[in-house]
């Protein structure tokens, strides 16, 4: 068994090298605060994860302010709104015209690549493939993180520890008296990446009698498309021809054509809502998926993580200047904001997904959804509310 052979000191120990952990480390570096990032996966794995692709306007502004906006400016696709499609008709919700805001299509993996490149250039300390990661004495004045890397066991002593290690990470498990507020949905998303130019200029969210469908994109030459499927569906039961056929059915409207292309990736993602009752224990803080999960319909997951990191970075910066008010208020402020995002994500999900066929109220719910969509697309005030929440709440 390995024994401790190295002791190391830093100001902030960050668990997880996803977008939340890497962005926090970069934000702290910008104000002169040292950190070490510890990640149990390899760099290739971190760079290869395909996740969210929509950045709120505030997220773009934050990344740009931190010097991470070049890739977004060059490759990001600015969108003025979305389409809501139902009952065989497509309706534009123009965020820019309604409230003067936009969103940007830029994949999460691209954000991570930009962050990794920035950290490499700056010489940041990021430990990949760390095993046996554990947290100790987080309620005291000198919390510790222990891990093994390259056969060497290290004890990292810090002023603070931040859990940015996702829903399945170790950080949340050390918080006592934690309540989990959860909801699992009876459907999932089957998603594909296809090497074909998008067949639309804006994202399409469609409610069809056969279920939800969505047309998104990753670039001018790569399309991202989704189908609602049962939560226990197997990807092996969905050959490419079946997927494209269902997409044609659910997304089709008169005068519009969905163009097919080679499918390069396909997967099924379950849908879950989750919020931890606490985001702080002593000198341990949680950010991003470590503390909350939203269904993807409202495009809030990555943006929520960026918001958490922004709030926590401000609090830590103030702490080292002698002011703990924002740090002490992080948990309450972040949770209050998160519940606003949860209700929007739940609203979007329930608005656009059909209840399972076995649900005795499924047909009533479907017709009620059509009524809600007709109201939203026919009311300027309702569209403004959607635009405000989708494009991002202020920090």
C-alpha positions in Angstrom: 0.0 0.0 0.0 1.2 3.5 -0.9 2.3 5.8 2.0 2.2 9.6 2.0 5.5 10.8 0.4 4.6 14.3 -0.6 2.9 17.2 1.1 1.8 20.2 -0.8 0.2 23.6 0.1 -2.2 25.8 -2.0 -4.9 28.3 -1.3 -7.7 26.5 -3.1 -7.9 22.8 -3.9 -10.3 22.1 -6.8 -11.7 18.6 -7.3 -12.6 18.0 -11.0 -11.2 19.3 -14.3 -14.5 19.8 -16.1 -15.6 23.2 -17.2 -16.5 24.3 -13.6 -13.3 23.3 -12.0 -11.1 24.6 -14.8 -13.0 27.9 -15.0 -12.8 28.4 -11.3 -9.0 27.8 -11.3 -8.7 30.3 -14.2 -10.9 32.9 -12.5 -8.8 32.6 -9.3 -5.6 32.9 -11.2 -6.9 36.2 -12.7 -7.0 37.7 -9.2 -3.8 36.2 -7.9 -5.2 33.2 -6.0 -3.3 29.9 -6.2 -5.1 26.7 -6.9 -4.5 23.0 -7.7 -7.0 21.0 -9.8 -7.2 17.3 -9.1 -9.0 15.1 -11.7 -9.4 11.3 -11.7 -9.9 11.0 -15.4 -7.3 11.4 -18.2 -6.9 14.5 -20.2 -8.1 12.8 -23.3 -11.3 11.7 -21.6 -11.9 15.2 -20.3 -11.4 16.7 -23.7 -13.6 14.1 -25.4 -16.8 14.5 -23.4 -19.6 15.7 -25.6 -22.1 17.7 -23.5 -24.1 20.9 -23.7 -23.7 23.4 -26.5 -25.7 26.5 -25.7 -24.0 29.5 -23.9 -26.2 32.2 -22.4 -25.2 35.8 -23.3 -23.9 36.3 -19.7 -21.7 33.1 -20.0 -20.2 34.4 -23.2 -19.5 37.8 -21.6 -17.9 36.1 -18.6 -15.6 33.9 -20.7 -14.7 36.8 -22.9 -13.9 39.0 -19.8 -11.5 36.3 -18.6 -9.6 36.2 -21.9 -11.3 33.0 -23.1 -13.5 34.4 -25.9 -11.3 34.0 -29.0 -12.7 30.6 -29.9 -16.2 31.7 -29.2 -15.7 34.8 -31.4 -14.3 32.7 -34.2 -16.4 29.6 -34.1 -19.4 30.3 -32.0 -22.8 30.6 -33.7 -24.8 33.5 -32.4 -28.6 32.8 -32.3 -31.3 35.4 -31.9 -33.9 33.0 -30.6 -35.5 29.6 -31.0 -38.4 28.0 -32.9 -41.2 26.4 -31.0 -43.0 23.8 -33.2 -46.4 22.2 -32.5 -49.5 21.1 -34.2 -47.7 21.1 -37.6 -46.6 24.7 -37.4 -43.3 26.4 -36.5 -43.2 29.7 -34.5 -40.1 32.0 -34.0 -39.4 33.3 -30.5 -36.9 36.2 -31.3 -35.0 36.9 -28.1 -33.1 39.8 -29.7 -36.2 41.5 -30.9 -38.1 40.9 -27.6 -35.4 41.7 -25.0 -32.2 42.5 -26.9 -30.3 39.4 -25.9 -28.9 36.4 -27.7 -27.4 32.9 -27.1 -24.4 31.3 -28.7 -23.9 27.7 -29.9 -20.5 26.6 -28.7 -19.9 23.1 -27.4 -18.9 22.4 -23.8 -15.9 20.4 -25.1 -14.8 23.5 -26.9 -15.0 25.5 -23.7 -12.9 22.8 -22.0 -10.3 22.8 -24.8 -10.0 26.6 -24.5 -9.5 26.4 -20.8 -7.0 23.6 -21.0 -5.0 25.5 -23.6 -5.0 28.6 -21.4 -3.9 26.7 -18.3 -1.1 25.0 -20.2 0.2 28.3 -21.5 0.0 29.8 -17.9 1.6 26.7 -16.3 -1.3 25.9 -14.0 -1.1 22.8 -11.8 -3.6 20.3 -13.0 -3.3 16.7 -11.9 -5.0 14.2 -14.3 -5.6 10.5 -13.6 -5.5 11.0 -9.8 -6.7 7.9 -8.0 -8.0 7.4 -4.4 -9.1 11.0 -4.1 -10.4 11.7 -0.6 -11.3 14.8 1.4 -10.4 15.3 5.0 -11.0 17.9 7.8 -13.1 20.1 5.5 -14.9 21.6 8.5 -11.6 22.8 10.0 -9.2 25.6 9.2 -6.9 23.4 7.1 -8.8 21.0 4.9 -6.9 18.3 3.1 -7.2 16.4 -0.2 -5.4 13.1 -0.6 -4.8 11.4 -3.9 -2.3 9.1 -5.7 -0.7 10.2 -9.0 2.1 8.4 -10.7 2.5 6.0 -7.8 3.0 8.9 -5.3 0.5 9.6 -2.6 0.1 13.4 -2.0 -1.6 15.3 0.8 -2.8 18.7 -0.5 -3.4 21.2 2.3 -5.5 24.2 1.3 -7.4 27.1 2.7 -10.6 25.9 0.8 -11.7 22.9 -1.1 -14.1 23.2 -4.0 -16.0 20.1 -5.3 -16.4 20.5 -9.1 -16.4 16.7 -9.6 -19.9 16.2 -10.9 -23.0 14.3 -9.8 -21.0 11.1 -9.1 -18.0 12.8 -7.5 -16.7 12.3 -4.0 -17.1 15.9 -2.7 -20.8 15.9 -2.0 -20.6 12.7 -0.1 -18.6 14.2 2.8 -21.3 16.8 3.6 -23.3 15.6 6.6 -27.1 16.1 7.0 -27.5 16.6 3.3 -31.0 16.3 1.7 -31.3 15.6 -2.0 -34.3 17.0 -3.9 -34.7 14.8 -7.0 -37.0 14.0 -9.8 -36.5 11.3 -12.5 -38.4 11.7 -15.8 -40.1 8.8 -17.6 -38.3 9.6 -20.8 -34.8 10.1 -22.1 -33.1 11.9 -25.0 -31.6 9.9 -27.9 -29.0 12.3 -29.4 -27.0 12.1 -32.6 -24.1 14.1 -34.1 -24.2 14.1 -37.9 -21.7 15.4 -40.4 -24.2 17.5 -42.3 -25.0 21.3 -42.4 -27.9 22.2 -40.1 -31.3 22.4 -41.9 -32.3 25.4 -39.7 -30.9 28.8 -38.8 -32.1 28.5 -35.2 -32.7 25.7 -32.7 -36.1 23.9 -33.2 -38.0 22.6 -30.2 -40.8 20.4 -31.4 -43.8 18.8 -29.7 -45.2 16.0 -31.8 -47.9 13.5 -31.1 -45.1 10.9 -31.2 -43.0 12.8 -28.7 -40.4 15.6 -28.5 -37.7 16.3 -31.1 -35.0 18.9 -31.4 -32.8 20.2 -34.1 -29.6 21.9 -32.9 -26.1 22.2 -34.3 -22.4 22.3 -33.3 -21.0 24.1 -36.3 -22.0 25.2 -39.8 -21.2 21.6 -40.9 -22.2 19.5 -37.9 -25.8 19.0 -36.8 -27.0 17.8 -33.3 -30.5 16.2 -33.2 -32.5 14.7 -30.4 -35.5 12.4 -30.0 -37.6 11.7 -26.9 -37.5 8.0 -26.2 -38.6 5.8 -23.2 -36.2 6.1 -20.2 -35.3 2.4 -20.5 -34.7 2.4 -24.3 -31.6 0.7 -25.8 -29.4 2.5 -28.3 -29.0 -0.9 -30.1 -32.7 -0.7 -31.1 -32.1 2.5 -33.0 -30.3 2.0 -36.3 -29.5 5.2 -38.2 -32.4 4.7 -40.7 -34.9 4.5 -37.8 -33.6 7.7 -36.2 -33.7 9.7 -39.4 -37.2 8.4 -40.1 -38.5 9.5 -36.7 -36.7 12.9 -37.0 -38.4 13.5 -40.4 -41.8 12.7 -38.8 -41.5 14.8 -35.7 -39.7 17.8 -37.2 -41.4 17.9 -40.6 -43.5 21.0 -41.6 -44.7 21.9 -45.1 -42.1 23.6 -47.3 -39.1 22.5 -45.1 -36.7 19.6 -45.6 -34.5 17.9 -43.0 -31.2 17.0 -44.8 -29.5 13.7 -43.6 -25.9 13.0 -43.2 -23.4 10.4 -41.7 -24.1 9.8 -38.0 -20.8 10.0 -36.1 -22.1 9.6 -32.6 -25.3 8.5 -30.9 -26.3 7.9 -27.3 -29.2 7.9 -24.9 -29.2 10.3 -21.9 -31.6 9.9 -19.0 -33.3 13.1 -17.7 -33.1 14.1 -14.1 -33.6 17.1 -11.8 -31.5 17.2 -8.7 -30.6 19.8 -6.1 -28.5 19.3 -3.0 -29.8 21.1 0.1 -26.4 22.4 0.9 -23.5 23.7 -1.2 -21.2 24.4 1.7 -19.7 22.5 4.7 -17.1 24.4 6.6 -14.4 25.2 4.0 -15.8 22.9 1.3 -18.0 24.4 -1.5 -19.9 22.7 -4.3 -20.2 24.1 -7.8 -21.9 22.8 -11.0 -23.2 19.2 -11.3 -21.7 18.3 -7.9 -24.6 20.3 -6.4 -27.4 20.3 -9.0 -28.5 18.7 -12.2 -31.2 20.0 -14.6 -32.8 18.2 -17.6 -31.2 19.5 -20.8 -34.4 21.1 -22.3 -33.7 24.5 -21.0 -29.9 24.5 -21.8 -29.0 25.4 -18.2 -26.4 22.8 -17.0 -23.2 24.4 -18.3 -24.5 27.9 -17.7 -25.5 27.1 -14.1 -21.9 25.9 -13.5 -20.5 29.1 -14.9 -22.8 31.2 -12.7 -21.8 29.1 -9.6 -18.1 29.6 -10.4 -18.5 33.3 -11.0 -20.2 33.8 -7.6 -17.8 31.7 -5.7 -14.7 33.3 -7.3 -16.0 36.7 -6.2 -16.5 35.4 -2.7 -13.0 33.9 -2.5 -11.4 37.1 -4.0 -13.2 39.2 -1.3 -12.1 36.7 1.4 -8.4 37.3 0.6 -9.1 41.0 0.8 -10.6 40.6 4.3 -14.3 40.6 3.4 -16.3 37.3 3.9 -19.8 38.6 3.2 -20.1 37.2 -0.4 -18.4 33.9 0.6 -20.7 33.4 3.5 -23.7 34.2 1.3 -22.6 31.9 -1.6 -24.8 28.9 -0.6 -28.0 30.8 -0.2 -27.4 33.0 -3.3 -26.5 30.0 -5.5 -29.4 27.9 -4.3 -31.9 30.7 -4.8 -30.7 31.1 -8.3 -30.6 27.4 -9.0 -34.2 26.9 -8.0 -35.2 29.6 -10.6 -33.3 27.5 -13.2 -34.8 24.3 -12.0 -38.4 25.6 -12.5 -37.6 26.9 -16.0 -36.0 23.6 -17.0 -38.9 21.7 -15.6 -41.4 24.0 -17.3 -39.6 23.6 -20.7 -39.4 19.8 -20.2 -43.1 19.4 -19.3 -44.1 21.8 -22.1 -42.4 19.8 -24.8 -42.4 16.1 -23.9 -45.3 13.7 -24.2 -46.3 11.7 -21.2 -45.8 7.9 -21.6 -48.5 6.1 -23.5 -49.5 4.1 -20.4 -50.3 7.3 -18.5 -54.1 7.6 -18.3 -53.9 11.4 -18.5 -51.5 11.4 -21.5 -54.0 12.6 -24.1 -55.4 15.3 -21.8 -51.8 16.5 -21.1 -50.9 16.6 -24.8 -53.9 18.8 -25.6 -53.1 21.0 -22.6 -49.5 21.3 -23.9 -50.8 22.4 -27.3 -52.8 25.1 -25.5 -49.9 26.3 -23.5 -47.7 26.5 -26.6 -50.4 28.4 -28.4 -50.6 30.8 -25.5 -46.8 31.3 -25.3 -46.3 31.9 -29.0 -49.3 34.2 -29.1 -48.4 36.4 -26.2 -45.6 39.0 -26.3 -45.3 38.9 -22.5 -45.0 35.1 -22.4 -42.4 35.1 -25.1 -40.5 37.8 -23.3 -40.5 35.7 -20.1 -39.2 32.7 -22.1 -36.5 34.8 -23.8 -35.4 36.3 -20.5 -35.0 32.9 -18.8 -33.5 31.1 -21.8 -30.9 33.7 -22.6 -29.9 33.9 -18.9 -30.8 35.5 -15.6 -28.4 38.2 -14.3 -25.8 37.4 -11.8 
